[in-house]
Amino acid sequence: MSASPALQYDAIVVGSGPSGATAALLLSRSGWRVAIVEKAAFPRRKVCGEFVSATTWPLLDALGVGDELRGQAGPVVRRVGVFARTSMVTAPMPATGNGVEGGRAVSRESLDAVLLCRAVAAGATLWQPWTVATFESGAGRHACTIEHRERGERIVLEAPVIVAAHGSWDRGPLPTQPLRSAVAASDLLGFKARFQGGTLENDLMALLAFPGGYGGMVNTGAARVSLSCCIRRDHLDAARARHPGRTAGEAVLAHIFEHCDGVRAVLATASGDGQWLGAGPIRPGIHDFGRDGVFAVGNAAAEAHPIVAEGISIAIQSAALLAETLGCFSAAASAPVALAVAHARYQRLWRRNFTPRMRASALYARMFMRPLSTRLAVVSMQVFPSMLRIGAAWSGKSRQLQLHLNAPLGDDA
């Protein structure tokens, strides 16, 4: 372990996006001493679809931020649609049974800042903008040497529990952070832009299908339409070759226009609101739940294909699962054997809640990135519109989070 004097905490949360801030808030409410390490200054824009499903709003209410976020969110989404080639198919969103009228889009600038502010108000200590420079473990403790991104100052934080809430492509010293992989034609790269003056109907969230990728559009409030998408690297390269002189984001939009009449119609009179953002490659699939007192949440644990617009909901809900699991025992009782039991339980609960969404997202991504299967799917939905609603339900739009607030550790039958 590091010989440097260390500041002692019960848990160190690395990353303060929706999953990290939610975990920090709930653990702080349970009496834990929590440190949050966040490398970026806020407010920040992120490559994100920004949609928060109806099933997550009761949890946001329980966190004490629901009303504040509703005031900054877009209109209620009551319909889901598919834009592919010349076709535009829509259907009602599936009912949730929780009394919430529908999901809404919330800008990441608002969502992240509101959740983080509430976590700090609950007692969490915020280190921002700091990044984890080194990570060491030993004797049931973890030491994170953090570095200020502007001053270069270094401080050591120590805790028995690490909550890894970093992005899926963030590189760093944590065992949950991936090694850089070789560039591949099949890499999925994410893009996002906002537009003023678009004509997307207020209550509609549209799935966009185009060769080599997929995307989504939703109203985010303040008369803005958000478009987020993923595209394979080889299709991006081809689009940039067809549209020389344009940025990567502009070439992607031109590619979408070529294959989605619905998008072209919605944005015909719109103007860009800010620059295109890019990120990736994204890593869909289950990654790493951590071990030995390191717990992964959000995209650090797993990443659903963004085609199902469940990323934020899974992030917040997975953090609630972890906090509920760890909150079943005192922070002072975080011995390695207890943490191992908690870790096994968290994995079981995570898989029970989110594996169906992961499988649905992989299926839909394969379907809508290929022209032939897209055409077959759209024709089927035109004949049987209920298929679109059923597909939305499979993706998690009506699935309530299964929490076990009073169950003892290890009892998940």
N, C-alpha and C positions, 0 to 999 in steps of 0.2 A: 504494500500500500504506500501511497505517497507520504513523505515525511512532513509536508507542508501543513500548517495549522488548518483545520477544516471546520467549516460551519456545519452544524449538525441538524439534520431534518429527519422526519419519518419517511418522506417520499420526495423524490426529485422527478418532476415532470418535464420531459424534453420535448418542446414544441407546444405552442399555445393556440393551435387551430381549434376547431370545434371539439375534437376528441380530447385534446390536452386540457383545454380550459374547463370542459365538463368534468373530467376526472379530478382536476385540482379543486374545483368548486365543491364537489360532493365529498371528497376526502377531507377538505378543510372543515366542512360542516360536521363531519364525524369526529372532529377533534384532532386530526392529524396536523403535524407541522409540515407544510408543503412548500417546496421551492419550485418555481416555474422558470425554465430557461428558454428564452425565445430569441432567435437570431435576428429577426426582421423588426424594423420600426413600423409602428401602426400609425394611421390606417394603411392597409396594403391591398392591392388587387391580386387575385389568384385566378389561375386557369381552373374553372369550376363551373358546373351547371347552375349552382346556386339555388336549386330547388329543395325545399324541405317538405317531406311528405306529411300528409295529414296524421299519420301514426306517431310522428315525433312532436307535434305541438303540445300534447298533454305533458310530455316530459319537459319541454321548454317552460310550460306554466309552472311545473313543480320546481324548476330551477329558479323561478322568479323573474324570468326575462320574456315570457310569452307576449304580454301586452306591449312592452316596449318594442319588440321586434315586429309585431303586427303593424305598429304605427310606421315602420320603415319598409315594410314588405310590399311586394306587388299584389295584384288582385288574387282572389281565391281561384284556384284552378279546379274546374269541375269536369273538364273533358281532356282526353288524350287523343292525339292524332298521329298519323303517319303521312309524311310528304315523300313521295318517291316518283321520279319521272314526272308524268303528267297527272298522277293520281294524288288525291288528298282524301284520306279516310279518317273519320272521327267517331268517337264513342264516349259515353259517360265514364268518368272515373268510378272504380268499384267503391262501394260503401265500406266504411271502416268500422261502424258500430260503436265509435267512441264519442259521438256527438260533435265531432269536428267537421265543418262543412267542406273542407278540402285543404290541400297543400298550398303553399305559397313560395315564391322565390324571394330570397333575401340576399342582398349583396354581401359578399364576404367582408367588405370594409365594415359593414354594420354588424354582421353576425359575430365575427371574431372579436371585435372591440367590446361589444356588449357582454359576451360571455366572459372574456378576460377581466373586464372591470368588476363583474360580479364575483369572480373567483378571488380577486384581490380583496374585495370588500368582506369576503368570508374569512379572510385571514392568511391567504397564500402570499408568499414573498415572491415578487417578480424581479427577475434578472433579464433586462431587455435594454439594448440589443447585445446579448451575449451568446456565445456558441460554445459547445462542448469541444474542448481541444484534446483532452486525453480522458481515458476511462480505465479504472483499475478496480479489481475485486479481490476480496480476501476476508476470511473470518466472518462471513455473513454480512459484510458491509460493502458498499460500492462508493468509490470516490470519483467524482467528476471534476476535473480541472476545467473551469470555464474562463473564456477570454472575451474581454470587451472588444467589440468589432471596430471601434474607432480609436480607443486609447491604448489597446494592447495590454491592459492590466489583466492579471490572472488571479483567480480565487479558487479555492478547493471547497466543494460541497460534498457532504457525505451522508448516506442514508442506506437503510437495508432494502428499500424498494425503489426501483426505477420504473417510471411509466414512460415507455417509448411512444411518443405521439408525433414523430417526425413524418415527413412525406415519404412516399414509397421510393422516390428516386434520390432522396437526400443521402449524400455520402458523409461518413463520419466514423468515430471510433466505437460506437455502441455495437454490441453483438447483433442487434436487429437491423443494422444499417448494411445494405448490400455492397458487395464489391462492384466496381464498374465493369459492365459487360461489353463484349465486342459489338460494334455496330452491325445491325442486320436489316435486310430489306423489309422484314416483317415487323420491325419496331413500330409501335403505335405512338404517335406524337400528338399532344393535345394543343388546341388553339381556342381562343375565346376573344370575342369582341362584343361591344354594346352599340346599339343604334338608336338614334332619336327619330321619331316620325314613322316608325314601322306600323304596319296594319294588321299585326297578329291579333286575333280576337282575344279579349281580356281573359276569358275563362279557359283558354286552350293552351296546353303544352304539346308541342309538336316534335315527334321523332323524325329525324332526317336520314334518309337512306341514300347512299351514293357509292359508286365503285371504290373499294379500298378503304371505306370509312363509314362513319355514322355520326350523328350529332343531335342536338336538341335546341329548341327555341322556346322562350317563355318571357312573359312580361315581368319585369323586376320593379315596377313602380316608377314614378316620375316620368311617365311616357317613354320609357326605355324598353327595348327588346334586347335580351341577351341571347347570343348564339354561341354555343360551345360545341366542339367536335373533336373527334380523333380520326387520324388518317395514317395509313401505313406509310413508312418512309419511301418505299419505291413509288407509290402513287403521288406522294408529295413532290418527289424529284421530277416525275413526269409532268405534273401540273406546273411547276416552275419553269420547265423547259418550254411548255406551250405558252407561257405568259412571262416572257423575259422582262426584266426591269421592275417587276412587282415584288413586294415583300413576300415572305412565306405565307403570312396570313391572307394577304390579298390574293395570292395564287390559289390558296385553298378555297376562298370564297368564290372565285371564278369557276373552280372545279365543281363546287356545289351548285352554282347557277346553271351549269351545263347539264346537270342531272336531276335537279329539283325545281320544277316550275313553281311549286308552292313557295319556296324560299325567295325566288326571284320576284314573285308577286308581292310578298310581304314587305320586302326591302326596296321595292321599286322607287318609293318616294323618301326613303330613309337616308340619313347621313350618319357617318361614324361618330361615336361618342368616345373619344380616347383611342389609344393605340391598340393594335392586336397584341395579345399575350400568347406566348408559347411555352411549353414545358414538356418534359418527358425524357426518354420513353416511359410511358406508364407501364405498370407490371400487373396486369389483371391476374387474379388467383390468390390463393392463401399463401402467405409468406412465412411468417414466423411469430409465434405467440410469446417467444422469449423463454427464459429459464432462470433458475437460481436467483429469484427476486427481481428479475427484469420482466415486465409485462408489456406487451405491445397492444396498442389500440388503434382504431382508425386505419388509415392506409398502411401503417407500419405492420399491422397484423395481416391485413388482406385488402384487396382492391377489387371491387366488382367492376365489370365493364361499365363505363359511364352511360351507356345506352339506356340503362334502366333508371337513371337519375336518383339513385339511392345512396350515393357516396356520403353526403352530409348526414343523412339519417343513420346510416350504419356507423359513422364515426361517433355521433353523439350517443347512440344507443349502446355501442360497444363499450364506451367509457362508463356509461351508467351501470352496465353489467359488471365491469371490473370494480368500480367503486362500491357497488352493493356487495360483491364478494369479499373485498378486503375489509369493508366496514363491518363485517360479521364478527371481527375480533379486534381487540385493542391494538393500537399502533405499537404499544410497548411489548405486545406478544408476538412480534413479527420474527419469530425464530425460523431458521431455514426449513424445518420440517413443516411448520404451519404454512409457510409461503408455498411449499411444494403442493400441499393439499389445496390451497387456494388457487394455485396455478392450474391444477388438474380440473378443478370445478369450473374455473373461468373458461377453459377450452371447451368443456362439455356444453356449457350454456351458450357460448359463442356459436358453436356448430349447430346447436338446436335452433337458434334464432336466425342465423344468417346463411347457412349453407343453401337453402332453397333459392335465395336471391342470387347467390353466386352462380348457381347452375343456370338459372333463368337468364342472367346477364350474358353468360358465355354462349348460350344457345341463340339468343337474339342477335348478338354481335356477329356470329357466323352467318346467320340468316340474312341480315340486312347489309352486310358488306359485299355480297355477291349478287350481281344483277339478276341471274336466273331465279335464285331462291327468293329474292325480293319481289320479283314479279309474281311468283306463285303465292307468296304470302299476302300480297296486296289484293290479288284477285280473290283469294279466299276470304279476306276481311270485307271486301266489297259485297260478297254474297252473304256472309255471316258476320255482321258488324260486332256481334257479341264476342267474337274471338279476340278483338282488340282489348275489350274490357277484361276478359279472362287473363290475357297476357299481362295486363297491368297488375292484376291481382297476384299473379305468380311472381312478379318482380318485387313484391313487398308492399305495394300501395295500400293493402288492407290488412297487413299482418301486424298485430300488436306485439310489442316487446314483452317477452315472458320473463318477469323478474320473480325471484323467490326471496322476499325480504327477510323471512324468519326461518328459512331452512338452515340447519346446521351444516357446517362445511363437510363436504364429502357426501351429503345426502341429496342426490339429484334425481332420484327415481321418479 
